Amino acid sequence: MQLIEFTENALLAIAKYRQTLQIPNDACLRVGIRQKNETNKRLLIGFDTKTDKDKQATVQGIEVLYHPGEVFFFAGMVIDYIEEADRKGFAFVEKKAVGV
């Protein structure tokens, strides 16, 4: 099973934020969970540097950091970037919901 996948919208948003916020090239994208229950997964995503407790993987050309204890909450999920009238941001979605 693949760790995670990104939609095209998410990849574009990551690249935009990296450029707009002038994120250093050595910073990786950290993916995690803020709230750990099956019904309400709150995504934690941001740029960070690796610590000795992190795992690192390359996903679709992006270096991703994650805590090994959280991988079971998001493994196999798709990260999308949603931009609607009342909200915008990254979200975990099921593969079938985005047709990936």
C-alpha positions in Angstrom: 0.0 0.0 0.0 1.2 3.5 -0.9 1.7 5.8 2.0 -0.5 8.6 0.6 -1.3 10.2 -2.7 -1.8 13.8 -3.8 -4.4 15.1 -6.2 -3.3 17.5 -8.9 -4.9 20.4 -7.0 -2.8 19.5 -3.9 0.4 19.3 -5.8 -0.2 22.7 -7.3 -1.1 24.2 -3.9 2.1 22.7 -2.3 4.3 24.2 -5.1 2.5 27.5 -4.7 2.9 27.7 -0.9 6.6 26.6 -1.2 7.2 29.5 -3.6 5.0 32.1 -1.9 6.2 31.4 1.6 9.9 31.0 0.4 10.3 27.6 2.0 13.9 26.5 1.9 14.6 23.6 -0.4 15.8 21.3 2.4 12.4 21.5 4.2 10.1 18.6 3.7 6.3 18.4 3.8 5.1 17.1 7.1 1.9 15.1 7.1 0.1 14.0 10.2 -3.1 13.8 12.2 -4.2 16.3 14.9 -7.2 14.4 16.0 -6.8 10.6 16.0 -10.2 9.0 15.7 -11.8 7.2 12.7 -14.7 9.6 12.3 -12.9 12.9 12.3 -9.4 12.9 11.0 -7.9 16.4 11.1 -5.0 16.8 8.8 -1.8 18.3 9.8 0.3 19.5 6.9 3.2 21.9 6.7 6.8 22.3 5.9 9.3 21.1 8.4 12.8 19.6 8.9 13.3 16.0 9.8 13.9 14.9 13.4 15.3 11.6 14.6 11.8 10.4 15.3 10.5 11.0 11.8 10.2 8.7 8.8 10.7 10.1 5.3 9.3 9.0 2.0 9.2 10.4 -1.5 5.6 10.7 -2.8 5.0 11.9 -6.3 8.3 13.8 -6.2 7.6 15.4 -2.8 9.7 14.6 0.3 7.2 13.7 3.0 7.8 13.5 6.7 5.6 11.6 9.1 5.5 10.1 12.6 5.5 6.3 12.3 2.8 6.0 15.0 0.4 8.1 12.9 0.8 6.3 9.5 -2.1 3.9 10.2 -4.5 6.8 10.3 -3.7 8.1 6.9 -2.0 5.3 4.9 -3.7 4.9 1.6 -5.6 8.2 1.7 -5.5 10.9 -0.8 -4.6 14.5 0.1 -6.7 17.0 -1.9 -6.7 20.8 -1.9 -10.2 22.2 -1.8 -11.0 25.8 -2.7 -14.7 26.8 -2.1 -16.4 30.0 -1.5 -16.4 29.6 2.3 -13.2 27.6 2.9 -10.0 26.5 1.3 -7.3 24.1 2.4 -5.9 20.6 2.4 -8.2 17.6 3.2 -7.9 13.8 3.4 -10.3 12.1 1.1 -11.0 8.5 0.2 -9.6 7.3 -3.1 -13.0 6.6 -4.5 -14.3 10.1 -3.7 -11.8 11.7 -6.0 -11.7 9.0 -8.6 -8.0 8.2 -8.2 
